[in-house]
Structure formats: C-alpha cells, structure tokens
C-alpha cells in the first residue's frame, strides 16, 4: 500500500485495497464463528482433554497444564489424573481439578482476542478507505495524457499569441 502510494500506482493501491478487504471479510467470518460457538468452549475443552489423555505426547501436555494451573485431574483430583506431575515441590498433591481453570483461561483469552480483532479490524477499515481515496486521487493514464495535451495547447497559444494557437500563413 505504501509503495503504491509513493509511486502513484493505481494498480498496486487497488491490489492492496482488495487484499485488505479480503482480510476484513475473513476476520468478520472468524469473529462470527467464534461468537456463535462460544457456548461450545466447555465441550471443546472436554474433547481436547480426552484426545490428549490417549497419547504419550498428550500426557506430557496434561502434565504441563496441571503444573501451570496447579491442578490435578480433569473434573477432580481422582478423575483421569496423571499423578506423577500432580504434586507440589513438597510432595503434596494439588487439590482441584483442571477443567474449570482451563475453561476460564480459554474464555478470558477469547475475550482478549475478540477485542484485539475489533481494534485491528477498525484499523483495516480505515486503511481500506484511505487506499480507495488515494486510488480516486491518482490520475489515470488517459487523464494524464489529456492534461499534457491541454498544457501543450496552452503553451502553443501563449507562444503564438493566437487564440487558436496556430500561426497565420498570410
């Protein structure tokens, strides 16, 4: 966009405006889907935990989650707990399950992402409008040629002193 504006390139500015417009549409779509499925967060967390519980790599992730949120198990400490990583440094186990803490974290982050998307979307709309205004202000090739012809005619009139710009042959 900046390069197109610096070089007075209508094509580059139009391309930039189209790309920004596509991003705006994608953000609106993603935001709408996120809003529509916001009530599905607990079910998605449940499904993700089940998926992780069945693999070795998932168990390492579960350990990380349990240590970060200082919890043990999913719904409670006795529910699908990986007890090898459910302990404080002093050897006592964490007392709560991870489900509510993880759901709360996802919901909090979703709100921050939503606010960020709105701010970025507003900036993109402003960029789109500015790009469209710049495209309108940059003259087309035909407009440039017409301006050059008009300027040449004016200079010819001034040089010859004739209203039509032509020298008389008599």
Phi, psi and omega in degrees: 000313180294318180297319178296321179290319180296323183266006182052046182259107179298319182298315180294320179293321177296318178299315178300314181298320179295317180297315179298319179298318178298318178297321178299315179298318178297316180297319178297318180296311181296317179298319179295317179295318179298319179293319182294326183258016183297331179283350181271359184304311180301319180293322178294321178295316178301313181295319180295319179297316178300318180296318180291325185296339183270002182226158180296316179296323178296323179295324176294321178294319177299318177300316179299315180298315181297322179287320181294314183269000180051058181222173181215129182081185182260286178281324178212177183293339181265357185261108177050045181274136170265090190293345180291339180237023180257023186239146171293176177295332182274002175099349178276149184275154174295150189261349185237159175280166187268343189306306185295321180295319180292316179299316179298319179297316180296316180295319178297316180292325178297322178294317178295320178296319179298315179296317178298318180296321178295315180296313180296320178298319178296318177297321179292323177297318177298315178299319179297315180296316179298317179299318179295320178295319178295321178300319180293329183277337180280125182291148176283171179300318180296319179295322177295315180297317180296319179296320178295318178297316179298319179294319178296318178298318180296316179296322179296318178298317182293323182289324184266342183073007181262144179297326180272345178093002182253144176280141179279150183264357181271000000 
